[in-house]
């Protein structure tokens, strides 16, 4: 059945609609719409054709404000999980459209020199405020540069950065503890944990939550069942092999994100281990990865797109308050997480 364009269904088309018609990610569509030069001609043509087909007008509402109210917000991104990043950017793009503001997206690599240059480029483009996505919110270089500027900043993070920066977060520690308690309640005692990138503060928070729940249950943590990952699928493959090679292997593995959890499931299948009857596997984030593998992952739902939307709304409010001559104190928004149970967990096998 052919789907009607979004406008014919009673709503304005969105970035996601354009991406679906063009066959590219929302991130790529945004780059074309924002006029970035480093885009293939064929890609640009496909996106422009989709824009024309849907009659998509990303900045029509903003242009109607006659320029006086226009706000430019910069978003710095760098994340090893494409699934996480896609949801985060999509949330920000959609909220920018709703709020009638311009969103300038800048990629930032992990080395200090590139971080500093990305921040300077954004500040030089006359943005009114900046959203820091994880893990850039953990960077001391970036925070120092932003604190020295006059830009308003909202960080999506799990810790308390400098006092001048507003925060959007979930409680990573408690979320990880909740997942660990769930696995313990199923009867698991030999539970492995794959830590995320050691430079990301979320990794330490999730590990601490895991350890706290195990301690509260009086279950010792076997050091051989703790493996260091990087939040990437590839690191999940190697750490899964490491954990499943332990002489008394774990009956359950809690990975620090869904990318690594999906890799654990793949390794288990390769070893003829049934998930979940032979091995329970749980993740964190609830990205598209969680429902695109078999069995679908039990995971912690982190409202990634909503966190991005909330950060943008907070920043727009702060910018408009500043323009009106009011000084708003930095604020903090703590969003809810949800433990989503699907098909990858079960009580330990008695075999």
N, C-alpha and C positions, 0 to 999 in steps of 0.2 A: 504494500500500500504506500503510495506517495504521500509524504508529509507536506502539509502546507507551510509556507514560510511563516516565521513567528509572528509577523505583523498581521497576517490574516487570521491568526488564532487569538487576536485580541490583546496582544502585548507587543511592546517594542522589542526588536531583535537585540540580542546581547553578544558580547565577545564570544561566548561559548557557542552560540548559534553560528556565527561566522566561521569559527574554528571547525565546527562539525561539517559545514558545507564545503569549506576549502580543503579539508583533510589535513590540517596542520594543528599544532598545539595552540592554546590561547596565548602563550608567550610569544610564539612566532607571529601570530596575528597582531598582537600589540606592537611588535617591532615594526611591522609594515605600516600600521596606522600612524605610529609616531614618526615615520619617515626616516628610520635608521638606514644608513647607507649599506651596511654589511649584510645584505639580504639578496639571495639569488633572484634574478629577473623572473624566472619561471614561478618561484614562490610568490613574489610580489604580484604577478599577474593573476595567479589563482586566488589570492586573498582579495585583491581588488574586484575580481569577478564576483566573489561571494558577497562582498560588501554591496556591490551594485544590485545583485539579485535580491538581497534581503532589505535593500534600502536602509542600510545601517548608517546612523549618523552619530558617532561617538561624542562629539563635542557640541552638538546643536544647542543643548540646554545651556552649556557654559557660555557659548557665544551670545546667547540672548541676554546675558547679564551685562552686556556692553563694556566688558573689560574691567570695570572698576572692582568687581568682586572676585575676579579670577584668582585662583590659588594654585600654586605649583608645589607639588609634594614629590620628594625624591624617595625612592625605595631601593635600598641596597640589598642585594641577595647573593648568597653563596651557600649551597647546601648539597651534600653528596647524594641525597635522595631526590631523584627527579619526581617521584610520586608526591612527596611532601611539597616540593617547590611549586609544582603545577597548581596544587590546591591553594597554596599561599598567594601566589601571584594572581590567580583567578579571583580570589576573594577581594584583593585590593583593587583590581581593575573594575570589578562590578560596583564596588562601593564608590570608587572615584566617579563613575558615571552617574550614580544616584546622587552623590553630593555635588555634582557639577564642578569638579576640580580636575586639573591636569596631573597625571601621574607620570613621573620620569623614572624609568627603571634602569638601574646601573648594576652590572655584574661586578663582583669583587672576588678576586682569587685569594688564596690563603697566605701568600707571602706579604710581609709587612709593607714593602714598597708599593705593591699593587693596591693594598688596602688604603694607604694614605693617598695615592693618586686618585682612586675612585671617589673618596670623600671630597678631595679638593675639586674634582671635576663637578660633582654635584653642587657644592657650595658656590662654585663659579657660575653655575647656570641659574643663579638667583632663585633657588627653591625657597619656599617659606618654612618648610619643615621636612624632617627626614624620618622614615620608618626603617628601623633596623630589624631584619629577620634573623633567626638563629642560623648559624652560630656566630654571626658577625657581632651580635650583642655581647659576646664574650671577649671581644678583642680590645685590649687596653689601648692599642694605637688608635683605633677608630674612636673610642670613647674620649680619649684625650683631645683629638682634633675637634670633635663635635662640641665638647665642653668649652673649648677656646673660641668657638664661633658663636654667632648670635642666633643660630637656627634652633627651632623647637624640635624636640626629638621624642619619639615613642619607640620603645624597644619591646619586641616580643621575645620574652626570655623567662627563665625560671628562677632568677635571683634578683637581688636588689642592687641595680647599678647606681651610679652617682645620683645624688638627691635631685638634681635638676632634670632628670629624665623620667618620663612617665613609662609605665610598664603594663603590658598585657601578658597574662600567663595562665597556666594551670598549675596544680600542685603535683609536680612530677614525682616527688618522694612518696606521697600518699597514693598516687595512681599505681606506682610500681608495687607498693606494699599491698594494695588491694588485689592486684593480679596474683601476687605470690600467695596471699591468703586463699584465693580461689583454688590454686593448684594444690595447696596443702589440704584444703577441705575435700578435694577429690581423693585424697589418700597418698599423694606423692610425698616422698621424703628426700629422695635423691634428685634434687632439682638443679639443673645447670643454668647459669646465667651468662649471656653474651653481652659484654659491655660495649657501649657505643664509643665513638671517637674520644680519646682521653683528653683532648683539648676543649671539648664541649662540656659546659657545666651540667647540662641535662644528663649526661652519662653518669656523672658522680651521684646526682640526685636519685636516679633510678636504681643504681647499684645500692645506695644507702637504704632506699625503701625496701629492696629485696632482702638485704641483710637484716633490717629491723623486723620484718615480718617473720623471717626464719627464727630470729632470736626470741621473739614474743611467743612463738609456738614451741620453743625449746628444742628446735631442730638444728643441729650443727651444720655449718656450711663447709662442705668439702672443698678445699682450695683447688683441687684438680678439676672441679666442675665450674670454675670461673674462667672465662676466656675473653681475651681482649679483641674486640672487633673495631670497625671504623664507621659503622652505620651504612655500609655498602653491601650489596648482594655478594660481591666477590669475597669480602671478609667473612660474610656469613658462611660461605662454603668451606673455607679453611678452618674456621672455628668449630663448625659442626663436625668436621672430620676429627678434630682434636678431642672434642668432648665424647664422641662416640667410640674413640679408640681407648678410652679409659677402661681398665679391666672390669670394674663394676660400673657399667655405663649408667647415665642418668635415665630415669623413667620419664622425665619431663625437662624441657628446655624453655626458658623464658628469654627471648631475645629483646635487645634494647630498642629495636624498631621492626617494622614489617618487612623491610628489605632483607634483613638478616634472618628473620623468621622464615620467610619464603625459601631462602637458601637452605635452611635446616631441613625443611620438608623435602626439598629436592635431593639432598644427600641421604636422607632416610629412605626415600624411594629407591635410590640407587643401591642401597644396602639391603633391600628387600625387607625393610622395617615398615610396618603398617602404621600410619598416622590416622587415628590416635590410639589404636589398641596396643601397639608396641611402644609408641613414643608420643607423648603429648607435646605440642609445640604452640607457644603463645607469643604474640608480638606486642607492638606499641605503635600508635598513631592512627590506625584504621585508614590507611591510604588505599588507593585502588588495588594495590598489591594484595590486600587482605581478601578480596573477593574475586581475584582473577586467577587464583591457583586452586588446586584440589588437594586435600579438602580446604574449604575456606577457613581463614584464620580466626581463632578466638584472640581478641586484642583489646587494647585500651583505645577507645575513640577519643582522639584529641581534636577539638573543633578548629582545625587548621584554617579553613577559609573564614570562619567567624572571628578568629583571633586577628587575622589580617584586616577584616572589615572593621572590627572594634578599634584597632590601632589607628586606622585612617579617620574614623569618626572622632576619636579623641583628639587627633592632631588638628583636624579641621576646626573643631570647637576652640582649641587653644589659639589657633591662628586668628580666627575671627574675634576672639576676646582681646587678643593683643592689638588688633587693628582698631578695636573700639576703645582702646586706652585702659583696658583692665588686665591685671596680671593674675593669671590662673596658676595656683600651685600645682606641681606635678601630681598625677593621680595614678592609681593602680586598679586594674580590672582583673579579677580572678575568675576565669570561666570554668564551667563544670566539665569533668571528664566522665566517660561512661565505660564500664566493662561490657564489651559486646561478646557474647558467647555464640560461637558458630560450631564448626565441625571438627576442629583440630585438637580438642581436649577430651579426656576420658579418665576414669580411674585407672591406676596402674594394673597391668596384666598380671594374673596369678601364675602364668606359665613360667 
